[in-house]
Amino acid sequence: MFGLGVPELLIILAILVLLFGASRLADLGGSMGRGIREFRRGLRDEDAQAGTENKESK
């Protein structure tokens, strides 16, 4: 993974916690999770619409 091992990732995580604080990182992680979930839901909805349009055109 980009030449980063576990010790390097732990150091980066520790620096992020020191810079932003644990609560702010938790909020950021939650926001990113919600964004990814909405993105996936949008893709599923788009695929479903494309599937129904293909069935209607046949």
C-alpha positions in Angstrom: 0.0 0.0 0.0 2.2 2.8 -1.3 5.2 1.4 0.5 3.7 2.3 3.9 3.7 -0.3 6.6 1.8 -0.6 9.8 4.3 1.5 11.9 4.2 4.3 9.4 0.4 4.4 9.3 0.3 4.4 13.1 2.6 7.4 13.2 0.5 9.2 10.6 -2.6 8.5 12.6 -1.0 9.7 15.8 0.0 13.0 14.1 -3.5 13.5 12.8 -4.9 13.0 16.3 -2.5 15.5 17.7 -3.3 18.1 15.0 -7.1 17.7 14.9 -8.2 16.0 18.0 -10.0 12.7 18.3 -13.5 14.0 18.3 -13.0 16.0 15.1 -11.5 13.0 13.4 -14.5 11.0 14.4 -16.8 13.6 12.9 -14.8 13.6 9.7 -14.9 9.8 9.5 -18.6 9.8 10.0 -19.1 12.5 7.3 -17.0 10.5 4.9 -19.0 7.4 5.6 -22.3 9.2 5.0 -20.9 10.6 1.7 -19.7 7.2 0.5 -23.1 5.7 1.4 -25.0 8.4 -0.5 -22.7 7.9 -3.5 -23.3 4.2 -3.6 -27.0 4.7 -3.2 -26.9 7.1 -6.2 -25.1 4.6 -8.3 -27.6 1.9 -7.4 -30.5 4.2 -8.3 -28.9 5.1 -11.6 -28.3 1.4 -12.5 -31.9 0.7 -11.6 -33.2 3.5 -13.9 -30.9 2.3 -16.7 -32.2 -1.2 -16.3 -35.9 -0.2 -16.5 -35.2 2.1 -19.5 -33.5 -0.8 -21.4 -36.5 -3.1 -20.6 -39.0 -0.5 -21.8 -37.1 0.1 -25.1 -37.2 -3.6 -26.1 
